[in-house]
Amino acid sequence: MNIALPPLLRAGPATRVAFGLVSLMVSLLMLSDLFVGGFLDDRVADARRHRQLVAESVATQVVQALRSDSDDDLRTLLAGVLRRDPQLRSAAVIGGAAPRVVAGDHAHEWRLGGTEPSTIDNLRMTLLADGRRWGELQLAFAPSGPQSWREWLGQPLVAGVLLMIGLGFVAFQLYLRRAMRYLDPSAAVPERVRTAFDTLTEAVLVLDTGSRVMLANNAFSALGPNAMPIRTGTSVNDLAWLVGALPEGSGRPWQRVLETNRPLLGLEMRLTANRERIRDVVLNCTPINDGFHRARGCLLTMSDVTELHERTEGLRVALVELHASREEIRQKNEELTLLATRDALTGCLNRRAFLADSERAIAAAAAAGQPLCAIMCDVDHFKSINDRFGHGGGDEVLKAVAKALGRGLRTGDLLGRYGGEEFCIVLPNATLAQGREIAERLRAEVEAHAGSAVRHLADVQVTMSFGVEQLGHGAAQFDALVDRADQALYHSKKTGRNRVTAWTELASVPAG
């Protein structure tokens, strides 16, 4: 729960001490007047004496005027008295039960009843004739006390006291501020506290609200030039080695903390004051609050993270080297995988990898209830090509054929070198009709482009024969599927080569 504090408690020490001194000064002045007297004039008593003398003088004159038994003389006398004394507002001579002569607005100014005694503002004097009471003289004066706060402030005594308080407060405050600046700040920090701070390995600096050093431990001094101790009372803004290391645009963090009363943490800096070694530090600034949550100073701590940065950099270099090694190992593994799964000549899957991938494709098709086709194909008259151009020429033809087949396949189709000049293709999610259509497209691709790819082999004509079968047409296993596709391939070769035959077409062929 936040409790609103009086303005005086929220003021600074100099203001509170100055207020106390002014209060003490006024109290002493009043006590001196109480016991000794003469310092403060009693205006009320003076006014009472003055008005009593005026009333007695006027009463004497009225008695003399009554002897003439002329009301005009009384009226002239009272009017003259009112003109001469500005404090006198009205006057009346009462004879018996009714006024005989009245001067001024007596009905408005007179406040007393018939038997009420005189006051400082309304005075009544008994008039005697022949030793007997004849009547009375009533005099109404202006109010002796202030009637408003403006009149109260305008009284000389009040104005003088207020002026003395104001001037004394300003003078005391200016003096105290000046004096406190030259007080020894080290007196506020006990020696045992300094010793405790010096045992810390973390650099610690305590500042007051004027950014002056109240305490700097040995670890902080060691960061400066030549590790010289920092004198108490020095402005932190005069420490060029510290201010110069602040990041550009960060300002003075201690001033920001004192203004906002909020901590500023994790400010990274690089100190170059000590020529022996450049130090990386992390600066933290925290306000020091009093009991009323007001910032009365700032605590700076700096952690030397140089060794941590060096270790981090070494670890980063090691990680980079490790990553490079892992990348090299990955590339080697990929090369080994290619060597283990690819045919060195054509780049197709070798027989072992092809069989393994085909088994997985067949199992997936059976589980999903999807069709799958297998195509067997080989190069027509390959023996004659080897005889004419040698094994090198035959290898060139096999490479050209593999490229032509690969261009005509879909993503996910499997192409493997089954042996010699024979290739096998597995088409997931393809019906027999689709498989036959793909095989026909591959046959045309080989016929059109494989021969032109080996132009240095004069007058070579490259074609292929194909056999197609679908999984599930009596062939539930891969071996049976390939065997039927191979029978369809044999039929294509037997019936003229460079053609596609589906295994189902063999049923209409008479047994030879």
Buried (B, 14 or more C-beta within 10 A) or exposed (E): EEEEEEEEEEBBEBBBBBBEBBEEBBEEBEEEBEEEEEEBEEEEEEBBEEBBEBBEEBBEBBBEBBEEEEBEBBBBBBBEBBEEBEBBBBBBBBBEEEBBBBBBEBEEBBEBEEEEEBBBBBBBBEBEEEEEEBBBBBBBBBEBEEEEEEEEEEEEEEEEBEEBBEEBBEEBBEBBBEEEEEEEBBEBBEEEEBEEBBEEEBBBBBBBBEBBBBBBBBBBBBBBEEEEEBEBBEEBEEBEEBEEBBEEEEEBBBBBBBEEEEEBEEBEBEBEBBEEEEBBBBBBBBBBEEEEEBBBBBBBBBBBBBEEBEEEEEEEEEEEEEEEEEEEEEEEEEEEEEEEBBBEBBBBBBBEBBBEBBEEBBEEBEEEEBBBBBBBBBBBBBEEBBEBBEEEBBBBBBBBBBBBBBEBBEEEBBBBBBEEBBBBBBBBBBBBEBBBBBBBBBBBBBBEBBBEBBEEBEEBEBBBBBBBBBBBBEBEEBEBBBBBBBBBBBBBBEEEBBBBBBBBBBEEEEEE
